[in-house]
Amino acid sequence: MSYFPTKQELQQIAKANQEENKLEQQHALLQKMPIQFAPGRSQQYGFDKVFNRVMRDMEQRYKNTGNKQFYHMSSRMKSLASLDDELYKEFCNNPNSLYNWFPKLQQAIKQQDFFKTPKTVVKRLPIELAQFMRLEYADTTETSKKLFNEIIFKLLELEDDKTYFIKTGTFSSKFEFRNAKCSEPREMGEYFQAINEFAMTVGAGMSVDVVAREYIEDVENNPTIYNGMPLRTEFRMFVDFDEDKIIGTAPYWHPIVMKRAFKNSFVADIKRDYQVYQQHENKLRHEYNQHVNRLQKEMKSLIKDIDLSGQYSIDIMKNGDDFYVIDMALMSESALTEFINTESEV
């Protein structure tokens, strides 16, 4: 079945473009896109109805009990399910998606002079393109990949010869950094296919948004792990927007978590990453303790101007003398809560 978006879906793509000629260019590409509007992985095996019923049952059990095991099960199932209107709308409303919280953060950032954010473009895909990105890479044709690349290039207003950090609305694949760092803007659609395919396998495929950010070059010459990611000092701060308070902070690269992940692996690349982390651990600890009190003070002032409610985690990355707010998510769905430190030392 050939693909052609509805007028309403085209309007979603065109929201930030405003110029009529850009819309016409995208419209022409979309008309030609030979997507086999293939079923999602659950439907491929012929059990969509049963799959969706179990998925919603796991979701309800989590709501009734608060047992995170049910949450993780429903998340994994949603990540693999075929998109229908109900699930698409749910993903659009996902509070963890950068599409939903970044404009509010950006507005607050503009009112102060301490924190920074990378230059960011985030766009919401219409359901057909979101579904296409959920197909297994091997199941998409070379022609459809090429046209998806063209659409993404235009949609995110990319520039040739520029390097980007990319992610879905909720998942960056930073642990496979060669996919997150894109120096081939005209092939970015395929990068998104790879990132989203991995996200779906780990239960993080609940997004219909795509994000391209300026790549922040490392000015500290830090060593790299995870296939090229600079090991910079990062902070995960937990905040309560309703009470305008800082709940606490944890090192993003917490030594217990990192050693648990690396220590017993026999994979050569992971063993190397463990050695790099061990050599860099004292620097990470020193910089965390050196800056955490100042960051908590500055964040307490910042969150008063962020128009959000509830409890969130906020990730901050140090780069030289600059501190970038790079990610946010609901605290209830964030890692490291067991390591929250209300004191400065770790």
N, C-alpha and C positions, 0 to 999 in steps of 0.2 A: 504494500500500500504506500503510495507516494505521500510525502509530507508537505503540508501547507498550513501555516499558522492562521488562526483566526485574527480578525481585526483587533480584538481586545488584547490578544497575546502580542501582536506587533506593537501595540501601544506601550506595553510593558517594556519591550526592548528599546523603544524610542524615547522613553521618558526623559532621560538625561541628554539626549542628542539634539533635540529642538530644531536643528536645521533640516529642512525638508529633503535636501539632497542626500543627507546621510540615511534617512529613513528609506528613501527610494533604493539606495545601494543595498541596504540590508534586505529590503523586500525582494529585490531581484535575486539575491543569493538564496534566500529561503525558498523561493519558488523552485529553484533548480535542485535543492538538496534532496538527493535520492535516498533518504533514510528509510530503511525497512523499519517501520515503527514496531520493532520487535517487542515481545513481551519481556517483562522482568524475569529474574532468575527463578522466582517462585512459580510464575506462570509457565515457564518453559518446561517444568516438570509436572504440570497439569494439576497442581493442588492449590491454586490461588485462594479459593473459597475457604478451604480448611485452614490454610496458612494464615489468612487474615483473621479468621475467627480465633485461632490460638494466640495470635499476636495481640489482639484486643483483650483477650482474657488475661494475658500476662500483664498488660498495662493496667487493667482494673485491679488485679491482685496487688500490684505495687501501690496503687492509690489506697487500697484498703488496709495494707499491712505496713507499708514503708520499707519492706524488705528489698534491698537493692539487687538481690539476685533476680527478682522479677523485672526490675527496671532494665537490667543488662540484657535479659532475654528478649524483652519487647524491643529494645533498641537494636539489637542484632537482627531481629526479624524485620523491623521497619527499614533497616538499611538495605535489605535484600529484596523487599517487596516491590511489585510493579506499582508505578505511580497511578493513582486514580485521583479524582478531584478532591476527595476528602484528605488523602495523605499529602497531596501537593499543598493544600491549604495549611495543613498542620506544619509542614516544613517551612512554609512562608512565615508562620507565626512563631517559629522556634526562637525563644529569647536568647539562645546562645549564638545565633547567627550574627556575624559582623554587620550584615545589612541592617539589623534592627537596633543595635546599640551604638555603632560607630558614629552616626551623625550627632547623637546626644553627647558622646564623649568629645568629639571634635569641637562642638560649640563651646564646651567648658574649657578645653585646652586653649582656645583662642583668647580666653579672658585671663590667662595667667602667663608667666614667663619662665617657668621651671621645666615642666614636662614637655615632651615633643611627641608627635606621632609621625610615622612615615606617610608620605604622600600616597593616597589610597584611592582606587577606583573600585567600586563594588556594584555589580549588576545582578538582577534577578532573571533567571532564564524562564521562558515560557515552558509549559509542561512538556511539550514535544522535545525541546532541546534538553531539558532536564532528564527526560527519560532516555534520550540518546546517550547522554553522558553516563548513564547507569548500565549500559550494555557492556558486556565484556569486550575489551579492546579487539580481541581476535575475531569477534563476530561483526565488526564494522568494516565497511569496504574502504578501499583507498580513496575513492572519489568522495565518500561522505566524510572521511577524516579531513581531506583537503578543504572541503567547503566549511566544515566546522571550524577549522583553523582560521579561515577567512572571516567568518562571522565573529569569532572571539577577538580577532585583531581589531575589527571595526568597533565592536561593541564596547571593548575596554579602552578604546582610543590609544592603542599601543604605538610605540615608536620603534623604528628599526635601530639596530646597534645600541640597544639599551638593555640592561639587566634588571629583572623583576624578581621579587619574592611573591609567590602565588599560593593561593589556598582556596578551598571552598569556603562557604560562609562559616563553617565550624571546624575544618580540618586542614592542617598545613602540610602534613607528611614531613615535618622537619627531621624525623628520625630516618628518613631516606632523602637526604638533602638535595641530591642531584635532581630530584623531581620538583622540589620546592623552589629552587633557584633556576630561573629560566633566562637564558641569554639568547634564545631563539624565538622572538616574539611572534613570528609568522607560523610557528609550530605549536603555539601555546595551547590550542585546543586539545592536542594529543597529550600534552603535559597534564591538563585537567582530567582527561580520560584516565591516565595512569594514577593520579592522586585519588580520584573518586573511586576507582576500582579497589585500591588498597583500603580506603576509608570504609567501604561497604563490607569488606572482609573482617574488619575489627569492630563493627558496630557503630561507626561514626559517619554513616552515609545519610544523615538526616538533614540535608541541605539542598536547595535548588539555586544557590547563589554562587557567583564566582568573583574572586578578588585578585586584583593585581596591585602590588605596592612597590614603591621604589625600594631597591635593594640597598640596605645600609651597609656600606663597606666598613669592614673592621679596621679601626684606626689603632688598635692595640697590638696587632700582630699575634693574636691568640692562636694556639694550636687548634686543629679541627678534629671533630669526631663525626660519626654518622654520614660518611661520604661527603665531607666538605663543609660541614657546619662549624663556624667559629665558636669555640667554647667560651662565650662571654658570661660575665656575672649577670644573673637574672634573679628577680624577686617575684614571688607570688604573694600578693597582698589580698587579704579577705576583708571585705567592707560591708557595712549595713547602710544602704541608702535611706532607709526609713528613719534611722536614728542618727545619720550623718556621723558614723563612727568607724574606726578601724578595729576590726575584730582581732587581727594579728597577722603575722607575716611568716613565710617559710622560704628558704632558699629553693629556687626552682630546680637546681641541680643538687638536690639533697643527697648527702653522702650515703645515707642508708639505702635510699632507692637506687642510686647509681651503682653501688657495689653489689647490691642484690641482683641488678640486671646484668652486670658484666662478669662478676667474679668467676662463676662456674661454667662459663661458655667455652666450648672448644673451637668455635668459629674464629678463624684468623683475624678477620676485620674487627670483631667484637673484642678479642683479646688485645688488639692494638689500641682500640678506643679506651679500654680499661687502663692500660698503661699511661695513655695520655691524660686521662682523668686523674689518676693518682699523682702524676707529676704536677698537675695544675690545681689540685685540691686546696692547697694552702692559700694560693692567691685568691681563689673563689671565696674561701671562708673569710679571709682578711677583708676583701672588698665588701662582702655582705655586711660584716659587723661594722665596717667603717661608715657605711652609707644608710643603713636601714632606719635609724632614728630620724634622719633628715627626710627620707622618703615618706615615712609615715606622717610626719608633720605636714609635708607638702600635699600628700594625698588627702589628708583630712580636710584641708582647705579646698582641694579640687572637687571632691565628691559633693559638696554643697551645691555646686552648679551643674551637676549631671542629673538630668531629669529621668531617673530610673527609680524603681522601688524594689525592695527585697535585698537579699544577700548575694554578693557576687565575688568571684575571684578576679583579680586584675594583675596581669603580668607586665613587668617592667624590665627592660633590657638596658644595661649600661654599655655605652660606647664612648670611650674617652671620658670627657666631662659631661656628656649628654645622657639623659635618661628618657628612653622612649617607652610609652605605653603601647604595647603591641597586641594584647589580647584580653578578652573578658569572657566569663561564662558564669552560669549560676553556681553558687557555692555548693549547693546540694549535689551537683554533678561534676565537681572538680576534684582532682587528686590533691594530695598533700595536706588535707585538713587535719590528719593525725599528727602533723609536724608543726602546727601553728605555734609560733613563738610570740609571746607578748613582751618578752625581754629582748634586748638587743643582741646578746651573745648566743651563738649556736656551737 
